[in-house]
Amino acid sequence: MGYRIVVVGATGNVGREMLNILAERQFPVDELAVLASRRSLGTEVSFGDKTLTTQDLDTFDFTGWDMALFAVGSEATKVYAPKAAAAGCTVIDNSSLYRYDPDIPLIVPECNPQAIHDYAKKNIIANPNCSTAQMVVALKPLHDRAKIKRVVVSTYQSVSGAGKEGMDELWDQTKAVYNPTTDVPPNKFQKEIAFNVIPHIDVFMEDGSTKEEWKMVAETKKIVDPAIKVTATCVRVPVFVGHSEAVNIEFEEFLDEDEARDILRESPGIMVIDKREAGGYVTPKECVGDFATFISRIRQDSTVENGINLWCVSDNLRKGAALNAVQIAELLGREVLKKG
């Protein structure tokens, strides 16, 4: 006996990836509904060897469905997620709308699976920001061993984090570089992204940080430990898929780099590729399509008493969004609903 599953936003990058991952991981699906806005109504999407036609989100009745994986923006989520939850369908939401609600668990299954039992307050579970998700997978096992005091992270985030429009803009601007008669001005991004980097993701806040940077701070505290101090600089780079992060971690007690490497090798969801030679590390292009969060460049930081540096890479459409949502669905089924 399996589950009746709804994927909301099935025609977008993340929605399609959710369908791929549900099929790849052989999630116990008895029935699957794929929903989209009216402008995408009737679009066909793939689920394994099946082709499904999207239904209208606006008129869909969630009654009798077990879980709904939401991959739409906050505005649509604000309207439809409460309707689904009220109908008894547990919502797993990929937007930022509910992440900071104290009554809604924010879950990365490798880090805080016990939080799944708090879902019943509003029948909604939040999926973290893409840049946070991969980082906390690396932080949690190290925190359990040596207790993290402070994290300094710089991100190198791919354009797919801004959706299909971001990917199209990079592609069009890259082609235009080689065609002097073509001009593709910035639209999705604040400045030209082709052959450039932009230290600006989401809106600016009063203290000078961007909201993307604030999300990493707030979400790390909620998922791992509210006592951890985090400072982030988030940068958009001309990479199609795959987020990278340079992470500096300061601990309360000494942690040797070799022990840190061993801990990470044994931790769920992590693949350590760390050879001190040319090419002995993972780049974003190499992680595309993979489930793992890859860790490289693990080394002692001699400038602080108890410091470690590392390089963290993951497919942002997978662990940063769709995979984590499916893992939450698996956790919910295994620990709470127990039908599959």
Long-range contacts (C-beta under 8 A, 24 or more apart in sequence): 1-28, 1-30, 1-339, 1-340, 2-27, 2-28, 2-29, 2-30, 2-339, 2-340, 3-27, 3-28, 3-29, 3-30, 3-66, 3-67, 3-329, 3-333, 3-337, 3-339, 3-340, 4-29, 4-30, 4-31, 4-32, 4-33, 4-64, 4-65, 4-66, 4-67, 5-29, 5-31, 5-32, 5-33, 5-65, 5-66, 5-67, 5-68, 5-69, 5-329, 6-32, 6-33, 6-34, 6-35, 6-60, 6-62, 6-65, 6-67, 6-68, 6-69, 6-84, 6-89, 7-32, 7-33, 7-34, 7-35, 7-68, 7-69, 7-71, 8-35, 8-57, 8-68, 8-69, 8-70, 8-71, 8-72, 8-76, 8-80, 8-84, 9-35, 9-36, 9-70, 9-71, 9-72, 9-76, 10-34, 10-35, 10-36, 10-45, 10-52, 10-54, 10-71, 11-36, 11-40, 11-43, 11-45, 11-54, 12-71, 12-72, 12-163, 12-164, 13-160, 13-163, 13-164, 13-167, 13-317, 14-71, 14-94, 14-317, 14-321, 14-322, 15-45, 15-71, 15-322, 16-45, 16-46, 17-317, 17-318, 17-321, 17-322, 17-323, 18-69, 18-71, 18-322, 18-325, 18-326, 19-45, 19-46, 19-47, 20-46, 20-322, 21-318, 21-322, 21-323, 21-326, 22-47, 22-326, 23-47, 23-48, 25-326, 25-330, 27-326, 27-329, 27-330, 27-340, 28-333, 28-339, 28-340, 33-60, 33-65, 35-60, 37-72, 37-76, 61-87, 62-87, 62-88, 62-89, 63-87, 63-88, 63-89, 64-88, 65-89, 66-90, 66-337, 66-339, 67-91, 67-92, 67-329, 67-332, 67-333, 68-92, 69-94, 69-325, 69-326, 69-329, 70-94, 70-95, 71-321, 71-322, 71-325, 81-124, 85-122, 85-123, 85-124, 86-123, 88-123, 89-123, 90-119, 90-123, 90-124, 90-125, 90-332, 90-337, 91-123, 91-124, 91-125, 92-125, 92-127, 92-325, 92-328, 92-329, 92-332, 93-124, 93-125, 93-126, 93-127, 94-127, 94-321, 94-322, 94-325, 96-129, 96-215, 97-126, 98-122, 98-124, 98-126, 99-126, 99-127, 99-128, 99-129, 99-215, 99-218, 99-219, 99-222, 100-218, 100-222, 101-126, 106-219, 106-222, 106-223, 107-223, 107-324, 107-328, 107-331, 108-133, 108-136, 108-137, 108-140, 108-223, 108-324, 109-324, 109-327, 109-328, 109-330, 109-331, 110-137, 110-140, 110-267, 110-268, 110-269, 111-136, 111-137, 111-139, 111-140, 111-223, 111-224, 112-140, 112-223, 112-224, 113-331, 113-335, 116-328, 116-331, 116-332, 116-335, 116-336, 117-335, 117-336, 119-332, 119-336, 125-328, 125-332, 127-321, 127-324, 127-325, 127-328, 128-219, 128-223, 128-324, 129-212, 129-215, 129-216, 129-219, 129-320, 130-157, 130-161, 130-243, 130-316, 130-319, 130-320, 130-321, 131-155, 131-157, 131-161, 131-212, 131-215, 131-216, 131-232, 131-234, 131-243, 131-245, 131-316, 131-320, 132-215, 132-216, 132-219, 132-220, 132-223, 133-314, 133-319, 133-320, 133-321, 133-324, 134-243, 134-245, 134-293, 134-312, 134-313, 134-314, 134-316, 134-319, 134-320, 135-216, 135-220, 135-245, 135-247, 135-312, 136-219, 136-220, 136-223, 136-224, 137-267, 137-269, 137-270, 137-293, 137-314, 137-319, 138-247, 138-264, 138-267, 138-270, 138-293, 138-295, 138-310, 138-312, 139-220, 139-224, 139-228, 139-247, 139-249, 140-223, 140-224, 140-267, 141-263, 141-264, 141-266, 141-267, 141-270, 142-249, 142-251, 142-255, 142-260, 142-263, 142-264, 142-308, 143-224, 143-225, 143-228, 145-255, 145-259, 145-263, 146-251, 146-252, 146-253, 146-254, 146-255, 146-306, 147-251, 147-252, 147-253, 148-224, 148-225, 148-228, 148-249, 148-250, 148-251, 148-252, 149-228, 149-229, 149-250, 149-251, 149-252, 149-306, 150-228, 150-229, 150-230, 150-231, 150-249, 150-250, 151-220, 151-228, 151-229, 151-230, 151-231, 151-247, 151-248, 151-249, 151-250, 152-231, 152-232, 152-247, 152-248, 153-216, 153-230, 153-231, 153-232, 153-233, 153-245, 153-246, 153-247, 153-248, 154-232, 154-233, 154-234, 154-235, 154-245, 154-246, 155-212, 155-216, 155-232, 155-233, 155-234, 155-235, 155-243, 155-244, 155-245, 156-197, 156-235, 156-237, 156-239, 156-243, 156-244, 156-245, 156-246, 156-284, 157-201, 157-212, 157-234, 157-235, 157-236, 157-237, 157-243, 157-244, 157-316, 158-237, 158-239, 158-240, 158-241, 158-242, 158-243, 158-284, 158-316, 159-189, 159-193, 159-236, 159-238, 159-239, 159-240, 160-240, 160-241, 160-316, 160-317, 161-201, 161-236, 161-243, 161-316, 161-320, 162-188, 162-189, 162-236, 163-188, 166-193, 167-240, 169-193, 170-194, 170-238, 170-240, 171-240, 174-238, 189-236, 193-236, 193-238, 194-238, 195-238, 196-238, 197-235, 197-236, 197-237, 197-238, 198-235, 198-236, 199-233, 199-234, 199-235, 199-236, 200-236, 201-234, 201-235, 201-236, 202-234, 210-234, 239-284, 239-285, 241-284, 241-288, 241-315, 241-316, 241-317, 242-283, 242-284, 242-285, 242-287, 242-288, 242-313, 242-314, 242-315, 242-316, 243-284, 243-313, 243-314, 243-316, 243-320, 244-283, 244-284, 244-311, 244-312, 244-313, 245-311, 245-312, 245-313, 246-309, 246-311, 247-309, 247-310, 247-311, 247-312, 248-301, 248-307, 248-308, 248-309, 249-307, 249-308, 249-309, 249-310, 250-301, 250-304, 250-305, 250-306, 250-307, 251-306, 251-307, 251-308, 252-306, 253-306, 254-305, 254-306, 255-306, 255-308, 256-300, 257-298, 257-299, 257-300, 257-308, 260-298, 260-308, 260-310, 261-298, 264-295, 264-298, 269-293, 269-319, 270-294, 270-295, 271-295, 272-296, 272-298, 274-298, 281-311, 282-311, 282-313, 283-313, 284-313, 286-313, 287-313, 287-314, 287-315, 288-315, 289-315, 289-318, 290-315, 290-318, 291-318, 291-319, 291-323, 292-319, 293-319
